[in-house]
Amino acid sequence: MTNESSPEDQEEQQAEQYEPTLDQEVDKHRKEATEFKDKYQRALAEAENARKRLQKEKQEMIQYALQNAMADFLNPIDHLENALQFADQASPEIKHWALGFQMILNQFKDVLAANGVTSFKSEGTHFDPHLHEAVETLTTTEYPPGTVVSESLKGYKMGNKTLRPARVKVAKAPKAEELNLDNKE
């Protein structure tokens, strides 16, 4: 016999050389499985992040709508409070009506409180543009500059958010020229 192989044997040898071994095949499938697992985990994480983001946006929208609804009640409540200030000067019949309106006002305030809406005191505090709206300044030496001297409209907060800034009069220091004129007189 000669060492020469038949063409069929040569084809088999070439096929064996090109056929991947079983270990190579297993490694290839493991690599694919790892890639698919990674893609699956990433897709799961993206879906979870999207769910959390949508939940957060939903809560923010609800909070925003609630804040707007509560803010709409503030002006009528202020008007009712102002009107009731003069009830003591009215006739007995009007005082009875005022008592009923006071009860309604208290119910409105209870609704505000139940939703976390509170008024805040501004007089005597330092002016904060997040809490106050300066509608007037008062040149004085009685108060330190930037101090709220009086409040013309109450401010309200809902949690940490300002629903309506208080309208205030703020003290400012007199100019040096004004102080010199006062000292000369």
C-alpha positions as CSV (number, residue, x, y, z in Angstrom):
1,M,0.0,0.0,0.0
2,T,1.1,3.4,-0.7
3,N,0.9,6.3,1.5
4,E,-1.1,8.1,-1.0
5,S,-4.7,8.5,0.1
6,S,-7.7,8.5,-2.0
7,P,-9.5,11.7,-2.9
8,E,-12.3,10.7,-0.5
9,D,-9.9,10.3,2.4
10,Q,-8.4,13.7,1.6
11,E,-11.8,15.3,1.7
12,E,-12.5,13.7,5.1
13,Q,-9.2,15.0,6.5
14,Q,-9.9,18.5,5.2
15,A,-13.4,18.4,6.7
16,E,-12.1,17.3,10.0
17,Q,-9.6,20.2,10.0
18,Y,-12.3,22.7,9.4
19,E,-14.9,21.3,11.7
20,P,-14.8,22.9,15.0
21,T,-14.0,20.7,17.9
22,L,-16.7,20.1,20.6
23,D,-14.9,22.4,23.0
24,Q,-14.8,25.2,20.5
25,E,-18.5,24.8,19.9
26,V,-19.3,24.9,23.6
27,D,-17.2,28.0,24.1
28,K,-19.0,29.7,21.2
29,H,-22.4,28.9,22.7
30,R,-21.3,30.1,26.2
31,K,-20.1,33.4,24.7
32,E,-23.5,33.8,22.9
33,A,-25.4,32.9,26.1
34,T,-23.4,35.5,28.1
35,E,-24.1,38.2,25.5
36,F,-27.8,37.3,25.5
37,K,-27.9,37.4,29.3
38,D,-26.2,40.8,29.3
39,K,-28.7,42.2,26.8
40,Y,-31.5,40.7,28.8
41,Q,-30.3,42.3,32.1
42,R,-29.8,45.7,30.4
43,A,-33.3,45.5,28.9
44,L,-34.7,44.7,32.4
45,A,-32.8,47.6,34.0
46,E,-34.0,50.0,31.3
47,A,-37.6,48.8,31.8
48,E,-37.3,49.3,35.6
49,N,-35.8,52.7,35.1
50,A,-38.6,53.7,32.8
51,R,-41.2,52.5,35.3
52,K,-39.6,54.5,38.1
53,R,-39.3,57.6,35.9
54,L,-43.0,57.3,34.9
55,Q,-44.0,56.8,38.5
56,K,-42.0,59.9,39.6
57,E,-43.5,62.0,36.7
58,K,-47.0,60.9,37.7
59,Q,-46.4,61.9,41.4
60,E,-45.0,65.2,40.3
61,M,-48.1,65.9,38.0
62,I,-50.4,65.0,40.9
63,Q,-48.5,67.2,43.2
64,Y,-48.5,70.1,40.7
65,A,-52.3,69.8,40.1
66,L,-52.9,69.7,43.9
67,Q,-50.7,72.8,44.4
68,N,-52.6,74.7,41.7
69,A,-56.0,73.7,43.2
70,M,-54.9,74.8,46.7
71,A,-53.5,78.0,45.4
72,D,-56.8,78.9,43.7
73,F,-58.5,78.8,47.2
74,L,-56.1,81.3,48.7
75,N,-57.5,84.6,47.3
76,P,-61.2,83.8,48.3
77,I,-60.0,82.8,51.8
78,D,-58.1,86.1,52.1
79,H,-61.2,88.1,51.0
80,L,-63.3,86.2,53.5
81,E,-60.9,86.9,56.3
82,N,-60.7,90.6,55.4
83,A,-64.5,90.8,55.4
84,L,-64.9,89.1,58.7
85,Q,-62.5,91.5,60.4
86,F,-65.3,94.1,60.4
87,A,-68.0,91.8,61.7
88,D,-67.7,93.1,65.3
89,Q,-68.8,96.6,64.1
90,A,-72.0,95.2,62.5
91,S,-75.5,94.7,63.7
92,P,-76.4,91.6,65.7
93,E,-78.1,90.0,62.7
94,I,-75.0,90.5,60.6
95,K,-72.9,89.1,63.4
96,H,-74.9,85.8,63.2
97,W,-74.2,85.7,59.5
98,A,-70.6,86.4,60.1
99,L,-70.5,83.5,62.6
100,G,-71.7,81.2,59.8
101,F,-69.1,82.6,57.4
102,Q,-66.4,82.1,60.1
103,M,-67.3,78.4,60.3
104,I,-67.0,78.1,56.5
105,L,-63.7,79.9,56.6
106,N,-62.5,77.4,59.3
107,Q,-63.5,74.5,57.0
108,F,-61.5,76.0,54.1
109,K,-58.5,76.3,56.4
110,D,-59.0,72.7,57.6
111,V,-58.9,71.5,53.9
112,L,-55.7,73.5,53.4
113,A,-54.1,72.1,56.5
114,A,-55.2,68.5,55.5
115,N,-53.3,69.0,52.3
116,G,-50.2,70.4,53.9
117,V,-50.8,74.1,53.1
118,T,-49.6,76.5,55.9
119,S,-49.3,80.2,56.1
120,F,-46.0,81.6,57.3
121,K,-45.1,84.7,59.3
122,S,-43.1,87.3,57.5
123,E,-43.0,90.3,59.8
124,G,-39.6,90.8,61.5
125,T,-37.9,88.2,59.3
126,H,-35.2,88.8,56.8
127,F,-36.5,89.3,53.2
128,D,-36.2,86.1,51.2
129,P,-37.1,86.3,47.5
130,H,-38.3,82.7,47.6
131,L,-40.9,83.5,50.2
132,H,-41.6,87.2,49.8
133,E,-42.6,89.7,47.1
134,A,-41.4,93.2,48.0
135,V,-44.2,95.6,47.0
136,E,-42.8,98.6,48.9
137,T,-39.6,99.7,50.7
138,L,-39.4,101.8,53.8
139,T,-36.3,104.0,54.4
140,T,-35.7,103.7,58.2
141,T,-33.1,103.2,60.8
142,E,-35.5,101.4,63.2
143,Y,-35.1,98.1,61.4
144,P,-31.9,96.5,59.9
145,P,-31.8,96.7,56.1
146,G,-33.6,93.8,54.4
147,T,-36.0,93.2,57.3
148,V,-39.7,92.7,56.5
149,V,-41.5,95.6,58.2
150,S,-45.1,94.7,57.4
151,E,-47.1,92.2,55.4
152,S,-49.9,93.2,53.1
153,L,-50.8,89.7,51.9
154,K,-50.1,86.4,53.7
155,G,-47.8,83.9,52.1
156,Y,-48.5,80.2,52.0
157,K,-46.3,77.1,51.6
158,M,-47.2,73.5,50.7
159,G,-44.4,71.4,52.2
160,N,-41.2,73.0,51.1
161,K,-42.7,74.7,48.1
162,T,-44.0,78.3,48.2
163,L,-47.5,78.4,46.9
164,R,-47.9,82.1,47.1
165,P,-45.2,84.5,48.3
166,A,-46.1,87.0,51.0
167,R,-46.4,90.6,49.7
168,V,-44.3,92.7,52.1
169,K,-42.8,96.1,52.9
170,V,-39.1,95.9,53.3
171,A,-36.8,98.2,55.3
172,K,-33.9,99.8,53.6
173,A,-31.1,101.9,55.1
174,P,-31.2,105.6,54.4
175,K,-28.5,107.0,52.2
176,A,-25.5,108.7,53.8
177,E,-26.7,112.1,52.5
178,E,-30.1,111.7,54.3
179,L,-28.4,110.8,57.6
180,N,-26.2,113.9,57.3
181,L,-29.2,116.1,56.7
182,D,-31.0,114.7,59.8
183,N,-27.9,115.2,62.0
184,K,-27.5,118.8,60.9
185,E,-31.1,119.7,61.8
